[in-house]
Amino acid sequence: MKLENLGEAIVSSTAFAGIGVVVFAVAFWLMTKITPFSVRKEIEEDQNTALAIIMAGVLIGIALIIAAAISG
């Protein structure tokens, strides 16, 4: 791999990673705003394990979709 191609690959990888993190953060923020209750209170104070598992599953699914979209 030539040096020019390496630099180009690093820049594009960084750009896609940044876009992926932003989309992931927006999705998480949107999930917390849509719920009619405080997600933080339910998970931290009330120890709602089911909600934590559901949130984790949704976030993993969003991460997989973003990864597939970035990789083409």
N, C-alpha and C positions, 0 to 999 in steps of 0.2 A: 504494500500500500504506500502510495506516495505521500509525502509530507503535506501537500495541499489537500489531498483527499482526507487525511487524518484530521486536519484542522476543521474541514467542512463537516465531517462526521461528528466531531465533538460539539460544534456549534449547533448543529441540527438536533443532536441528542439532548443538549441542554435546553433548547427551545421547546422541544416536545415534552420533556420532563416538567418544565415550568408550566406549560399549558395543562398538562395532566394534573398537577398539584392544584392549580387554580380551579379546574373543573371539579375535582374531588372535594375541595373545600367548599365550593358553592353548593354542591349536592348535600354535604353534611349540614351546612347552615340551613338549607331549605328544608331538610328533614326535621331539624329541631324547631323551625318556625311553623311547620304544618301541623305538628302534633298539638292537641288541645291541652297538654300538660307539660310540666317542666321535665325534660329528659334527664337533666343533671340530678334533680331531686329524686326522681324515680330510681335511677341507677345507684347513686351514691348513698342517699339517706334511707330510702325504703328497701334497698337491696333487691331490686326487681331484676332477677337474673334473666327472665324470659325476654324482657325488653332489651337487655344488653345483647343477648344472642341474636335477636331479630335485627337490631341496629348493626351488629357486626356482619351479619349475613348480607344485608343490603349494601353496606360499604364495600365488602369484598366483591359483590356483584358489580358495583359501579367501577371499582378498580379494574376488574377483568375487562369490562367493556371499554374503558379508557385505554388499557394496554393493547387490546385488539385493534382499536381504532388507530393508535399510534403506529403499531407495527405493520399495519396495512393488510 
